[in-house]
Amino acid sequence: MAYEANRRWVFDSNPDFPAGLGGPPRLDRFVVAVVDEPTTKLAALTSGELDLAGINPAHAEFVRKNPRLAVLDYPLLFSYALIFNARRPPFDRLEARLRVTEALDRRAVVDGVLFGFGTPATGPLPPALGDTAVIPSRRPGSSPAPGSAALTFEMLTVGSGEAAMEQMLQSQLSARGITAEIRQLELSTFLDRVEGRAREFDAAVLGISGDLALGHLARVLGIAGLPAEGAPADLAGTIQDSMAAAFLYHARGVQGINRRVKGITMDLRGELVTLPKWWVDQ
């Protein structure tokens, strides 16, 4: 293996890798290039400098139009949720958490923000891990329930841009008589307010990196200030019953691939899990 700082890693195959563990990989060499800027990465993919690159969902249609390239999407253990702070008003009341949860149109978020590259969440687990719970809801966009009290809260998020998803959520909530005031923060400040000692927030839009052991579910309940009791597999039901969070979508990875590279599949285990089976059509 060779490493050039901030430039690339180069991995050479091991011809003596034991057959009992899968045998030698089909590729002689695998190079990981460090390219941070999305448009630079896209240009390198389309020019043939890169054979494989993660791409922005907005660029998927552009990549598909190139006959040398293909688009591969696959499930990720990464979800977005609006997590409520149940320690203080207004979300110390289950009714308030339920009103916000049932007001959100997740399909509109996936289609409008992710260009379809995501799965609308019906609970805290992606479909591959058994997300079969049903969100109690009226038809998205319907009028507020008669007699519903005014509900206003601050919605924390990370960033400084246009916050397209948060604005969409804000609009959906407004249509149901709920006022969400968007507050964008720098990452360290956001984490301090959401997961620091003070827990100084009403609700927070958070990307949640999951794991196959489901340990991340306890984190969701901890942020919400609700008990995380029982086995990890039981915590999904606890989150759903308590409305600790309104899960929005489960992300999908999007890769642009040069068609000359064969045998590529990806799943919840990661992008490189089938790397030994990849090969190049010369």
C-alpha positions, 0 to 999 in steps of 0.5 A: 500500500502507498499513501500520498497525503491529501491525494490518494491511497494505492492498494495492490492485490495480495496474490497469496490471500487464502482461498478460504477467505475468498482468495485474491481479488480480481483487480491488481490495483485499487486507487482511492483518490481524495477529491472533496469538491463535488463538481471536480469529482463529477468532472473527473468521472465524466472525463474518465479520470475516475471510474467510480465516484459518489455523486450529488443526487441532482447530478444523477440524470446528467450522469445517466445521459453519458453512455459510458457511465451508469448510476448505482444507488443503494441503501445506507444506514443513515437517516434524517429525523426531526428530534424533539426535546421532551424535557421542555415545552412544547414537546414535553407533551405527546400531543405536540410531538404527534401533531408535528409528526403527522403533519409532515409529507415525507414523500415530498421531501424525498422527491423534492430535496433528494430527487427520489434517492431516499426512502420516506421513513415510516419509523426509525429503521430502514426497510432492510432492517424492518421499518414496518411501523405506520405513522398515524397521520391524516392526509398531508396538507389537510387542515388542522384539527378543529380546536388545535392550540397554537404551536410554535417552536424553534427548529435547529439545523446545521449550515448557513445556506438556503436550508431547502429541506427545512424550508419545505418542512416549515411550509408543510407545518405552516399549512397545518397551523404550526409555526417552525422558526428555522435557526441555522448553526455551525456544527459545534454550536449545534451539537453543544445545544442538542447533545451538551449538558444544557440541551438547549433546543426545541427540536433539531434536524439531525442526520443519524448514522446507524449501525447494524447493532442498532446502538444509534437508537439509544442516542435518539432517545437520549437526545429527546430526553426519554428512557432508553430501556430494553434491548436495542431491537426494542428501542425502535418501538419505544421511539415510535410509541413515544414519538421521540422523533419524526423520522423523515427519510432513510438515505440512499448512496448514489454512485456514478460508475464507468461501465467498464468496471464490472461486478459492483454491488453495494448495500447496507454493509458499505461501498467496498464490501464486494470489492474483491469481486470487481473487475475491469472489462478491457 
